[in-house]
Amino acid sequence: MENRLLEEALKMPPNERVALAEMILASIDYEDEEIREAWIAEVQERMIVVREGMRHALCAMRYALCAQSPASISISRQGNGSRT
């Protein structure tokens, strides 16, 4: 993806970015409607978080969720991560 395209999109007001994201998602042919709906929900959630200025809170919340289940990720001595 060209950085120019992203830069132009980020200059748009939040409501226009949401509309653009929804149009892009709608253009993708998903084999599973559940996946499509999940992506749309994720975009909407992220836009709400950004609009409310809670980006840092979301990062902290995701970090806390990952920290609660450290057994789900094992790191080998070579530094490669793998899920168990």
PDB file of N, CA, C and O in Angstrom:
ATOM      1  N   MET A   1       0.850  -1.181   0.000  1.00  0.00           N
ATOM      2  CA  MET A   1       0.000   0.000   0.000  1.00  0.00           C
ATOM      3  C   MET A   1       0.888   1.234   0.000  1.00  0.00           C
ATOM      4  O   MET A   1       1.905   1.284   0.692  1.00  0.00           O
ATOM      5  N   GLU A   2       0.502   2.202  -0.764  1.00  0.00           N
ATOM      6  CA  GLU A   2       1.257   3.438  -0.816  1.00  0.00           C
ATOM      7  C   GLU A   2       0.998   4.273   0.436  1.00  0.00           C
ATOM      8  O   GLU A   2      -0.134   4.382   0.906  1.00  0.00           O
ATOM      9  N   ASN A   3       2.071   4.858   0.965  1.00  0.00           N
ATOM     10  CA  ASN A   3       1.921   5.727   2.132  1.00  0.00           C
ATOM     11  C   ASN A   3       1.064   6.939   1.808  1.00  0.00           C
ATOM     12  O   ASN A   3       0.355   7.447   2.677  1.00  0.00           O
ATOM     13  N   ARG A   4       1.121   7.409   0.567  1.00  0.00           N
ATOM     14  CA  ARG A   4       0.350   8.578   0.154  1.00  0.00           C
ATOM     15  C   ARG A   4      -1.147   8.336   0.355  1.00  0.00           C
ATOM     16  O   ARG A   4      -1.872   9.212   0.826  1.00  0.00           O
ATOM     17  N   LEU A   5      -1.591   7.152  -0.005  1.00  0.00           N
ATOM     18  CA  LEU A   5      -3.002   6.804   0.145  1.00  0.00           C
ATOM     19  C   LEU A   5      -3.415   6.820   1.615  1.00  0.00           C
ATOM     20  O   LEU A   5      -4.464   7.361   1.967  1.00  0.00           O
ATOM     21  N   LEU A   6      -2.589   6.227   2.464  1.00  0.00           N
ATOM     22  CA  LEU A   6      -2.870   6.211   3.898  1.00  0.00           C
ATOM     23  C   LEU A   6      -2.856   7.624   4.472  1.00  0.00           C
ATOM     24  O   LEU A   6      -3.731   7.984   5.258  1.00  0.00           O
ATOM     25  N   GLU A   7      -1.873   8.417   4.084  1.00  0.00           N
ATOM     26  CA  GLU A   7      -1.780   9.794   4.583  1.00  0.00           C
ATOM     27  C   GLU A   7      -3.024  10.594   4.225  1.00  0.00           C
ATOM     28  O   GLU A   7      -3.541  11.347   5.050  1.00  0.00           O
ATOM     29  N   GLU A   8      -3.507  10.433   2.995  1.00  0.00           N
ATOM     30  CA  GLU A   8      -4.716  11.146   2.575  1.00  0.00           C
ATOM     31  C   GLU A   8      -5.931  10.670   3.363  1.00  0.00           C
ATOM     32  O   GLU A   8      -6.767  11.479   3.765  1.00  0.00           O
ATOM     33  N   ALA A   9      -6.031   9.376   3.584  1.00  0.00           N
ATOM     34  CA  ALA A   9      -7.168   8.837   4.343  1.00  0.00           C
ATOM     35  C   ALA A   9      -7.150   9.345   5.779  1.00  0.00           C
ATOM     36  O   ALA A   9      -8.203   9.646   6.342  1.00  0.00           O
ATOM     37  N   LEU A  10      -5.963   9.444   6.377  1.00  0.00           N
ATOM     38  CA  LEU A  10      -5.868   9.894   7.765  1.00  0.00           C
ATOM     39  C   LEU A  10      -6.206  11.373   7.929  1.00  0.00           C
ATOM     40  O   LEU A  10      -6.480  11.819   9.043  1.00  0.00           O
ATOM     41  N   LYS A  11      -6.191  12.132   6.852  1.00  0.00           N
ATOM     42  CA  LYS A  11      -6.572  13.548   6.902  1.00  0.00           C
ATOM     43  C   LYS A  11      -8.088  13.721   6.937  1.00  0.00           C
ATOM     44  O   LYS A  11      -8.589  14.798   7.261  1.00  0.00           O
ATOM     45  N   MET A  12      -8.806  12.667   6.606  1.00  0.00           N
ATOM     46  CA  MET A  12     -10.266  12.727   6.566  1.00  0.00           C
ATOM     47  C   MET A  12     -10.833  12.784   7.983  1.00  0.00           C
ATOM     48  O   MET A  12     -10.212  12.281   8.919  1.00  0.00           O
ATOM     49  N   PRO A  13     -12.012  13.396   8.147  1.00  0.00           N
ATOM     50  CA  PRO A  13     -12.674  13.374   9.453  1.00  0.00           C
ATOM     51  C   PRO A  13     -12.998  11.927   9.840  1.00  0.00           C
ATOM     52  O   PRO A  13     -13.172  11.076   8.968  1.00  0.00           O
ATOM     53  N   PRO A  14     -13.080  11.648  11.147  1.00  0.00           N
ATOM     54  CA  PRO A  14     -13.327  10.274  11.603  1.00  0.00           C
ATOM     55  C   PRO A  14     -14.537   9.608  10.959  1.00  0.00           C
ATOM     56  O   PRO A  14     -14.464   8.437  10.586  1.00  0.00           O
ATOM     57  N   ASN A  15     -15.638  10.323  10.823  1.00  0.00           N
ATOM     58  CA  ASN A  15     -16.834   9.698  10.248  1.00  0.00           C
ATOM     59  C   ASN A  15     -16.614   9.302   8.792  1.00  0.00           C
ATOM     60  O   ASN A  15     -17.150   8.290   8.341  1.00  0.00           O
ATOM     61  N   GLU A  16     -15.830  10.091   8.049  1.00  0.00           N
ATOM     62  CA  GLU A  16     -15.535   9.739   6.661  1.00  0.00           C
ATOM     63  C   GLU A  16     -14.569   8.559   6.589  1.00  0.00           C
ATOM     64  O   GLU A  16     -14.668   7.734   5.681  1.00  0.00           O
ATOM     65  N   ARG A  17     -13.633   8.473   7.541  1.00  0.00           N
ATOM     66  CA  ARG A  17     -12.711   7.325   7.576  1.00  0.00           C
ATOM     67  C   ARG A  17     -13.477   6.038   7.865  1.00  0.00           C
ATOM     68  O   ARG A  17     -13.191   4.994   7.278  1.00  0.00           O
ATOM     69  N   VAL A  18     -14.454   6.115   8.774  1.00  0.00           N
ATOM     70  CA  VAL A  18     -15.272   4.939   9.079  1.00  0.00           C
ATOM     71  C   VAL A  18     -16.038   4.512   7.830  1.00  0.00           C
ATOM     72  O   VAL A  18     -16.089   3.326   7.504  1.00  0.00           O
ATOM     73  N   ALA A  19     -16.631   5.477   7.134  1.00  0.00           N
ATOM     74  CA  ALA A  19     -17.382   5.155   5.917  1.00  0.00           C
ATOM     75  C   ALA A  19     -16.463   4.528   4.872  1.00  0.00           C
ATOM     76  O   ALA A  19     -16.846   3.560   4.214  1.00  0.00           O
ATOM     77  N   LEU A  20     -15.260   5.067   4.713  1.00  0.00           N
ATOM     78  CA  LEU A  20     -14.291   4.510   3.765  1.00  0.00           C
ATOM     79  C   LEU A  20     -13.907   3.087   4.157  1.00  0.00           C
ATOM     80  O   LEU A  20     -13.860   2.195   3.311  1.00  0.00           O
ATOM     81  N   ALA A  21     -13.634   2.880   5.442  1.00  0.00           N
ATOM     82  CA  ALA A  21     -13.264   1.540   5.919  1.00  0.00           C
ATOM     83  C   ALA A  21     -14.391   0.545   5.669  1.00  0.00           C
ATOM     84  O   ALA A  21     -14.143  -0.592   5.268  1.00  0.00           O
ATOM     85  N   GLU A  22     -15.620   0.968   5.904  1.00  0.00           N
ATOM     86  CA  GLU A  22     -16.760   0.083   5.672  1.00  0.00           C
ATOM     87  C   GLU A  22     -16.906  -0.251   4.193  1.00  0.00           C
ATOM     88  O   GLU A  22     -17.228  -1.386   3.843  1.00  0.00           O
ATOM     89  N   MET A  23     -16.668   0.744   3.309  1.00  0.00           N
ATOM     90  CA  MET A  23     -16.753   0.480   1.871  1.00  0.00           C
ATOM     91  C   MET A  23     -15.659  -0.484   1.425  1.00  0.00           C
ATOM     92  O   MET A  23     -15.898  -1.363   0.597  1.00  0.00           O
ATOM     93  N   ILE A  24     -14.461  -0.315   1.975  1.00  0.00           N
ATOM     94  CA  ILE A  24     -13.363  -1.218   1.623  1.00  0.00           C
ATOM     95  C   ILE A  24     -13.680  -2.632   2.097  1.00  0.00           C
ATOM     96  O   ILE A  24     -13.498  -3.596   1.353  1.00  0.00           O
ATOM     97  N   LEU A  25     -14.154  -2.752   3.333  1.00  0.00           N
ATOM     98  CA  LEU A  25     -14.509  -4.078   3.856  1.00  0.00           C
ATOM     99  C   LEU A  25     -15.629  -4.717   3.041  1.00  0.00           C
ATOM    100  O   LEU A  25     -15.617  -5.924   2.800  1.00  0.00           O
ATOM    101  N   ALA A  26     -16.587  -3.912   2.623  1.00  0.00           N
ATOM    102  CA  ALA A  26     -17.705  -4.440   1.843  1.00  0.00           C
ATOM    103  C   ALA A  26     -17.246  -4.937   0.475  1.00  0.00           C
ATOM    104  O   ALA A  26     -17.899  -5.785  -0.132  1.00  0.00           O
ATOM    105  N   SER A  27     -16.123  -4.409  -0.008  1.00  0.00           N
ATOM    106  CA  SER A  27     -15.634  -4.811  -1.330  1.00  0.00           C
ATOM    107  C   SER A  27     -14.909  -6.154  -1.312  1.00  0.00           C
ATOM    108  O   SER A  27     -14.643  -6.726  -2.370  1.00  0.00           O
ATOM    109  N   ILE A  28     -14.591  -6.658  -0.131  1.00  0.00           N
ATOM    110  CA  ILE A  28     -13.856  -7.918  -0.013  1.00  0.00           C
ATOM    111  C   ILE A  28     -14.843  -9.080  -0.022  1.00  0.00           C
ATOM    112  O   ILE A  28     -15.847  -9.069   0.690  1.00  0.00           O
ATOM    113  N   ASP A  29     -14.537 -10.074  -0.839  1.00  0.00           N
ATOM    114  CA  ASP A  29     -15.376 -11.272  -0.893  1.00  0.00           C
ATOM    115  C   ASP A  29     -14.938 -12.242   0.194  1.00  0.00           C
ATOM    116  O   ASP A  29     -13.916 -12.916   0.069  1.00  0.00           O
ATOM    117  N   TYR A  30     -15.720 -12.302   1.251  1.00  0.00           N
ATOM    118  CA  TYR A  30     -15.434 -13.231   2.336  1.00  0.00           C
ATOM    119  C   TYR A  30     -16.203 -14.513   2.091  1.00  0.00           C
ATOM    120  O   TYR A  30     -17.370 -14.479   1.700  1.00  0.00           O
ATOM    121  N   GLU A  31     -15.559 -15.632   2.318  1.00  0.00           N
ATOM    122  CA  GLU A  31     -16.253 -16.905   2.199  1.00  0.00           C
ATOM    123  C   GLU A  31     -17.190 -17.106   3.386  1.00  0.00           C
ATOM    124  O   GLU A  31     -18.202 -17.799   3.277  1.00  0.00           O
ATOM    125  N   ASP A  32     -16.852 -16.507   4.499  1.00  0.00           N
ATOM    126  CA  ASP A  32     -17.620 -16.691   5.723  1.00  0.00           C
ATOM    127  C   ASP A  32     -18.168 -15.334   6.171  1.00  0.00           C
ATOM    128  O   ASP A  32     -17.397 -14.418   6.452  1.00  0.00           O
ATOM    129  N   GLU A  33     -19.466 -15.205   6.238  1.00  0.00           N
ATOM    130  CA  GLU A  33     -20.109 -13.958   6.650  1.00  0.00           C
ATOM    131  C   GLU A  33     -19.708 -13.566   8.071  1.00  0.00           C
ATOM    132  O   GLU A  33     -19.650 -12.379   8.393  1.00  0.00           O
ATOM    133  N   GLU A  34     -19.430 -14.560   8.925  1.00  0.00           N
ATOM    134  CA  GLU A  34     -19.007 -14.275  10.301  1.00  0.00           C
ATOM    135  C   GLU A  34     -17.712 -13.475  10.327  1.00  0.00           C
ATOM    136  O   GLU A  34     -17.559 -12.558  11.134  1.00  0.00           O
ATOM    137  N   ILE A  35     -16.785 -13.820   9.447  1.00  0.00           N
ATOM    138  CA  ILE A  35     -15.507 -13.110   9.386  1.00  0.00           C
ATOM    139  C   ILE A  35     -15.733 -11.668   8.968  1.00  0.00           C
ATOM    140  O   ILE A  35     -15.157 -10.751   9.554  1.00  0.00           O
ATOM    141  N   ARG A  36     -16.562 -11.463   7.967  1.00  0.00           N
ATOM    142  CA  ARG A  36     -16.866 -10.111   7.498  1.00  0.00           C
ATOM    143  C   ARG A  36     -17.467  -9.276   8.628  1.00  0.00           C
ATOM    144  O   ARG A  36     -17.047  -8.142   8.860  1.00  0.00           O
ATOM    145  N   GLU A  37     -18.433  -9.834   9.316  1.00  0.00           N
ATOM    146  CA  GLU A  37     -19.076  -9.122  10.418  1.00  0.00           C
ATOM    147  C   GLU A  37     -18.082  -8.812  11.537  1.00  0.00           C
ATOM    148  O   GLU A  37     -18.141  -7.744  12.146  1.00  0.00           O
ATOM    149  N   ALA A  38     -17.176  -9.743  11.806  1.00  0.00           N
ATOM    150  CA  ALA A  38     -16.173  -9.526  12.853  1.00  0.00           C
ATOM    151  C   ALA A  38     -15.251  -8.368  12.488  1.00  0.00           C
ATOM    152  O   ALA A  38     -14.917  -7.550  13.345  1.00  0.00           O
ATOM    153  N   TRP A  39     -14.837  -8.292  11.226  1.00  0.00           N
ATOM    154  CA  TRP A  39     -13.974  -7.189  10.802  1.00  0.00           C
ATOM    155  C   TRP A  39     -14.701  -5.856  10.884  1.00  0.00           C
ATOM    156  O   TRP A  39     -14.120  -4.861  11.317  1.00  0.00           O
ATOM    157  N   ILE A  40     -15.944  -5.822  10.482  1.00  0.00           N
ATOM    158  CA  ILE A  40     -16.722  -4.584  10.566  1.00  0.00           C
ATOM    159  C   ILE A  40     -16.851  -4.146  12.017  1.00  0.00           C
ATOM    160  O   ILE A  40     -16.690  -2.965  12.323  1.00  0.00           O
ATOM    161  N   ALA A  41     -17.139  -5.078  12.910  1.00  0.00           N
ATOM    162  CA  ALA A  41     -17.247  -4.757  14.335  1.00  0.00           C
ATOM    163  C   ALA A  41     -15.922  -4.238  14.879  1.00  0.00           C
ATOM    164  O   ALA A  41     -15.904  -3.303  15.679  1.00  0.00           O
ATOM    165  N   GLU A  42     -14.814  -4.835  14.452  1.00  0.00           N
ATOM    166  CA  GLU A  42     -13.493  -4.393  14.908  1.00  0.00           C
ATOM    167  C   GLU A  42     -13.203  -2.965  14.461  1.00  0.00           C
ATOM    168  O   GLU A  42     -12.703  -2.160  15.248  1.00  0.00           O
ATOM    169  N   VAL A  43     -13.509  -2.646  13.217  1.00  0.00           N
ATOM    170  CA  VAL A  43     -13.291  -1.288  12.712  1.00  0.00           C
ATOM    171  C   VAL A  43     -14.141  -0.298  13.492  1.00  0.00           C
ATOM    172  O   VAL A  43     -13.654   0.760  13.888  1.00  0.00           O
ATOM    173  N   GLN A  44     -15.391  -0.629  13.713  1.00  0.00           N
ATOM    174  CA  GLN A  44     -16.271   0.274  14.452  1.00  0.00           C
ATOM    175  C   GLN A  44     -15.778   0.479  15.883  1.00  0.00           C
ATOM    176  O   GLN A  44     -15.808   1.597  16.396  1.00  0.00           O
ATOM    177  N   GLU A  45     -15.327  -0.594  16.526  1.00  0.00           N
ATOM    178  CA  GLU A  45     -14.812  -0.491  17.896  1.00  0.00           C
ATOM    179  C   GLU A  45     -13.581   0.410  17.943  1.00  0.00           C
ATOM    180  O   GLU A  45     -13.458   1.258  18.827  1.00  0.00           O
ATOM    181  N   ARG A  46     -12.678   0.223  16.994  1.00  0.00           N
ATOM    182  CA  ARG A  46     -11.463   1.045  16.977  1.00  0.00           C
ATOM    183  C   ARG A  46     -11.778   2.511  16.736  1.00  0.00           C
ATOM    184  O   ARG A  46     -11.140   3.382  17.328  1.00  0.00           O
ATOM    185  N   MET A  47     -12.750   2.799  15.877  1.00  0.00           N
ATOM    186  CA  MET A  47     -13.110   4.190  15.617  1.00  0.00           C
ATOM    187  C   MET A  47     -13.733   4.833  16.851  1.00  0.00           C
ATOM    188  O   MET A  47     -13.482   6.006  17.125  1.00  0.00           O
ATOM    189  N   ILE A  48     -14.527   4.097  17.585  1.00  0.00           N
ATOM    190  CA  ILE A  48     -15.109   4.628  18.821  1.00  0.00           C
ATOM    191  C   ILE A  48     -13.997   4.937  19.814  1.00  0.00           C
ATOM    192  O   ILE A  48     -13.998   5.993  20.447  1.00  0.00           O
ATOM    193  N   VAL A  49     -13.061   4.026  19.946  1.00  0.00           N
ATOM    194  CA  VAL A  49     -11.950   4.210  20.879  1.00  0.00           C
ATOM    195  C   VAL A  49     -11.140   5.442  20.499  1.00  0.00           C
ATOM    196  O   VAL A  49     -10.803   6.254  21.361  1.00  0.00           O
ATOM    197  N   VAL A  50     -10.825   5.586  19.218  1.00  0.00           N
ATOM    198  CA  VAL A  50     -10.051   6.745  18.764  1.00  0.00           C
ATOM    199  C   VAL A  50     -10.847   8.023  18.985  1.00  0.00           C
ATOM    200  O   VAL A  50     -10.306   9.022  19.459  1.00  0.00           O
ATOM    201  N   ARG A  51     -12.125   7.991  18.643  1.00  0.00           N
ATOM    202  CA  ARG A  51     -12.967   9.173  18.789  1.00  0.00           C
ATOM    203  C   ARG A  51     -13.031   9.623  20.249  1.00  0.00           C
ATOM    204  O   ARG A  51     -13.064  10.821  20.531  1.00  0.00           O
ATOM    205  N   GLU A  52     -13.048   8.686  21.151  1.00  0.00           N
ATOM    206  CA  GLU A  52     -13.145   9.016  22.569  1.00  0.00           C
ATOM    207  C   GLU A  52     -11.783   9.258  23.201  1.00  0.00           C
ATOM    208  O   GLU A  52     -11.689   9.513  24.402  1.00  0.00           O
ATOM    209  N   GLY A  53     -10.731   9.179  22.398  1.00  0.00           N
ATOM    210  CA  GLY A  53      -9.396   9.443  22.916  1.00  0.00           C
ATOM    211  C   GLY A  53      -8.892   8.369  23.855  1.00  0.00           C
ATOM    212  O   GLY A  53      -8.118   8.653  24.769  1.00  0.00           O
ATOM    213  N   MET A  54      -9.326   7.130  23.635  1.00  0.00           N
ATOM    214  CA  MET A  54      -8.971   6.057  24.548  1.00  0.00           C
ATOM    215  C   MET A  54      -7.975   5.082  23.936  1.00  0.00           C
ATOM    216  O   MET A  54      -7.906   3.930  24.366  1.00  0.00           O
ATOM    217  N   ARG A  55      -7.203   5.512  22.944  1.00  0.00           N
ATOM    218  CA  ARG A  55      -6.277   4.607  22.278  1.00  0.00           C
ATOM    219  C   ARG A  55      -5.321   3.964  23.271  1.00  0.00           C
ATOM    220  O   ARG A  55      -5.068   2.761  23.201  1.00  0.00           O
ATOM    221  N   HIS A  56      -4.790   4.755  24.194  1.00  0.00           N
ATOM    222  CA  HIS A  56      -3.848   4.214  25.171  1.00  0.00           C
ATOM    223  C   HIS A  56      -4.532   3.239  26.126  1.00  0.00           C
ATOM    224  O   HIS A  56      -3.929   2.254  26.554  1.00  0.00           O
ATOM    225  N   ALA A  57      -5.780   3.514  26.454  1.00  0.00           N
ATOM    226  CA  ALA A  57      -6.520   2.610  27.331  1.00  0.00           C
ATOM    227  C   ALA A  57      -6.736   1.263  26.653  1.00  0.00           C
ATOM    228  O   ALA A  57      -6.652   0.222  27.304  1.00  0.00           O
ATOM    229  N   LEU A  58      -7.013   1.274  25.352  1.00  0.00           N
ATOM    230  CA  LEU A  58      -7.202   0.025  24.620  1.00  0.00           C
ATOM    231  C   LEU A  58      -5.910  -0.783  24.595  1.00  0.00           C
ATOM    232  O   LEU A  58      -5.929  -1.997  24.798  1.00  0.00           O
ATOM    233  N   CYS A  59      -4.785  -0.108  24.345  1.00  0.00           N
ATOM    234  CA  CYS A  59      -3.497  -0.807  24.339  1.00  0.00           C
ATOM    235  C   CYS A  59      -3.228  -1.426  25.707  1.00  0.00           C
ATOM    236  O   CYS A  59      -2.778  -2.568  25.798  1.00  0.00           O
ATOM    237  N   ALA A  60      -3.501  -0.683  26.756  1.00  0.00           N
ATOM    238  CA  ALA A  60      -3.276  -1.193  28.107  1.00  0.00           C
ATOM    239  C   ALA A  60      -4.190  -2.378  28.398  1.00  0.00           C
ATOM    240  O   ALA A  60      -3.775  -3.347  29.034  1.00  0.00           O
ATOM    241  N   MET A  61      -5.427  -2.298  27.934  1.00  0.00           N
ATOM    242  CA  MET A  61      -6.371  -3.386  28.159  1.00  0.00           C
ATOM    243  C   MET A  61      -5.917  -4.650  27.429  1.00  0.00           C
ATOM    244  O   MET A  61      -5.976  -5.743  27.991  1.00  0.00           O
ATOM    245  N   ARG A  62      -5.465  -4.507  26.187  1.00  0.00           N
ATOM    246  CA  ARG A  62      -4.996  -5.675  25.442  1.00  0.00           C
ATOM    247  C   ARG A  62      -3.738  -6.250  26.071  1.00  0.00           C
ATOM    248  O   ARG A  62      -3.573  -7.469  26.111  1.00  0.00           O
ATOM    249  N   TYR A  63      -2.847  -5.395  26.565  1.00  0.00           N
ATOM    250  CA  TYR A  63      -1.637  -5.865  27.239  1.00  0.00           C
ATOM    251  C   TYR A  63      -2.031  -6.664  28.482  1.00  0.00           C
ATOM    252  O   TYR A  63      -1.468  -7.726  28.747  1.00  0.00           O
ATOM    253  N   ALA A  64      -2.991  -6.152  29.235  1.00  0.00           N
ATOM    254  CA  ALA A  64      -3.429  -6.841  30.450  1.00  0.00           C
ATOM    255  C   ALA A  64      -4.035  -8.199  30.115  1.00  0.00           C
ATOM    256  O   ALA A  64      -3.803  -9.171  30.833  1.00  0.00           O
ATOM    257  N   LEU A  65      -4.806  -8.281  29.038  1.00  0.00           N
ATOM    258  CA  LEU A  65      -5.391  -9.561  28.642  1.00  0.00           C
ATOM    259  C   LEU A  65      -4.316 -10.561  28.254  1.00  0.00           C
ATOM    260  O   LEU A  65      -4.411 -11.740  28.595  1.00  0.00           O
ATOM    261  N   CYS A  66      -3.294 -10.100  27.543  1.00  0.00           N
ATOM    262  CA  CYS A  66      -2.188 -10.992  27.164  1.00  0.00           C
ATOM    263  C   CYS A  66      -1.414 -11.436  28.398  1.00  0.00           C
ATOM    264  O   CYS A  66      -0.973 -12.583  28.477  1.00  0.00           O
ATOM    265  N   ALA A  67      -1.250 -10.542  29.351  1.00  0.00           N
ATOM    266  CA  ALA A  67      -0.489 -10.857  30.557  1.00  0.00           C
ATOM    267  C   ALA A  67      -1.220 -11.878  31.428  1.00  0.00           C
ATOM    268  O   ALA A  67      -0.586 -12.597  32.200  1.00  0.00           O
ATOM    269  N   GLN A  68      -2.540 -11.945  31.312  1.00  0.00           N
ATOM    270  CA  GLN A  68      -3.312 -12.889  32.120  1.00  0.00           C
ATOM    271  C   GLN A  68      -3.108 -14.332  31.691  1.00  0.00           C
ATOM    272  O   GLN A  68      -3.317 -15.248  32.487  1.00  0.00           O
ATOM    273  N   SER A  69      -2.704 -14.550  30.447  1.00  0.00           N
ATOM    274  CA  SER A  69      -2.534 -15.925  29.976  1.00  0.00           C
ATOM    275  C   SER A  69      -1.160 -16.126  29.342  1.00  0.00           C
ATOM    276  O   SER A  69      -1.069 -16.429  28.153  1.00  0.00           O
ATOM    277  N   PRO A  70      -0.078 -15.959  30.129  1.00  0.00           N
ATOM    278  CA  PRO A  70       1.259 -16.113  29.563  1.00  0.00           C
ATOM    279  C   PRO A  70       1.545 -17.524  29.088  1.00  0.00           C
ATOM    280  O   PRO A  70       2.444 -17.722  28.272  1.00  0.00           O
ATOM    281  N   ALA A  71       0.812 -18.503  29.572  1.00  0.00           N
ATOM    282  CA  ALA A  71       1.051 -19.887  29.162  1.00  0.00           C
ATOM    283  C   ALA A  71       0.649 -20.125  27.716  1.00  0.00           C
ATOM    284  O   ALA A  71       1.056 -21.120  27.116  1.00  0.00           O
ATOM    285  N   SER A  72      -0.145 -19.225  27.149  1.00  0.00           N
ATOM    286  CA  SER A  72      -0.586 -19.424  25.774  1.00  0.00           C
ATOM    287  C   SER A  72       0.501 -19.105  24.761  1.00  0.00           C
ATOM    288  O   SER A  72       0.380 -19.448  23.585  1.00  0.00           O
ATOM    289  N   ILE A  73       1.557 -18.453  25.211  1.00  0.00           N
ATOM    290  CA  ILE A  73       2.658 -18.116  24.308  1.00  0.00           C
ATOM    291  C   ILE A  73       3.950 -18.633  24.905  1.00  0.00           C
ATOM    292  O   ILE A  73       4.283 -18.306  26.044  1.00  0.00           O
ATOM    293  N   SER A  74       4.682 -19.437  24.149  1.00  0.00           N
ATOM    294  CA  SER A  74       5.985 -19.899  24.610  1.00  0.00           C
ATOM    295  C   SER A  74       7.053 -19.352  23.683  1.00  0.00           C
ATOM    296  O   SER A  74       6.856 -19.279  22.470  1.00  0.00           O
ATOM    297  N   ILE A  75       8.167 -18.973  24.248  1.00  0.00           N
ATOM    298  CA  ILE A  75       9.260 -18.409  23.466  1.00  0.00           C
ATOM    299  C   ILE A  75      10.443 -19.347  23.568  1.00  0.00           C
ATOM    300  O   ILE A  75      10.912 -19.658  24.663  1.00  0.00           O
ATOM    301  N   SER A  76      10.922 -19.797  22.421  1.00  0.00           N
ATOM    302  CA  SER A  76      12.065 -20.708  22.417  1.00  0.00           C
ATOM    303  C   SER A  76      13.347 -19.934  22.674  1.00  0.00           C
ATOM    304  O   SER A  76      13.347 -18.703  22.655  1.00  0.00           O
ATOM    305  N   ARG A  77      14.423 -20.639  22.910  1.00  0.00           N
ATOM    306  CA  ARG A  77      15.705 -20.003  23.179  1.00  0.00           C
ATOM    307  C   ARG A  77      16.219 -19.216  21.986  1.00  0.00           C
ATOM    308  O   ARG A  77      17.015 -18.292  22.153  1.00  0.00           O
ATOM    309  N   GLN A  78      15.775 -19.567  20.784  1.00  0.00           N
ATOM    310  CA  GLN A  78      16.205 -18.839  19.597  1.00  0.00           C
ATOM    311  C   GLN A  78      15.454 -17.521  19.442  1.00  0.00           C
ATOM    312  O   GLN A  78      15.785 -16.723  18.565  1.00  0.00           O
ATOM    313  N   GLY A  79      14.463 -17.287  20.267  1.00  0.00           N
ATOM    314  CA  GLY A  79      13.712 -16.043  20.207  1.00  0.00           C
ATOM    315  C   GLY A  79      12.491 -16.110  19.303  1.00  0.00           C
ATOM    316  O   GLY A  79      11.835 -15.090  19.092  1.00  0.00           O
ATOM    317  N   ASN A  80      12.172 -17.264  18.770  1.00  0.00           N
ATOM    318  CA  ASN A  80      10.983 -17.405  17.934  1.00  0.00           C
ATOM    319  C   ASN A  80       9.780 -17.675  18.821  1.00  0.00           C
ATOM    320  O   ASN A  80       9.824 -18.539  19.696  1.00  0.00           O
ATOM    321  N   GLY A  81       8.711 -16.933  18.591  1.00  0.00           N
ATOM    322  CA  GLY A  81       7.493 -17.148  19.369  1.00  0.00           C
ATOM    323  C   GLY A  81       6.632 -18.197  18.708  1.00  0.00           C
ATOM    324  O   GLY A  81       6.538 -18.266  17.482  1.00  0.00           O
ATOM    325  N   SER A  82       6.010 -19.005  19.526  1.00  0.00           N
ATOM    326  CA  SER A  82       5.071 -19.987  18.982  1.00  0.00           C
ATOM    327  C   SER A  82       3.926 -20.153  19.947  1.00  0.00           C
ATOM    328  O   SER A  82       4.110 -20.129  21.164  1.00  0.00           O
ATOM    329  N   ARG A  83       2.743 -20.322  19.395  1.00  0.00           N
ATOM    330  CA  ARG A  83       1.553 -20.533  20.234  1.00  0.00           C
ATOM    331  C   ARG A  83       1.439 -22.001  20.552  1.00  0.00           C
ATOM    332  O   ARG A  83       1.699 -22.860  19.709  1.00  0.00           O
ATOM    333  N   THR A  84       1.043 -22.281  21.793  1.00  0.00           N
ATOM    334  CA  THR A  84       0.854 -23.675  22.208  1.00  0.00           C
ATOM    335  C   THR A  84      -0.601 -23.956  22.398  1.00  0.00           C
ATOM    336  O   THR A  84      -0.972 -25.077  22.748  1.00  0.00           O
TER     337      THR A  84
END
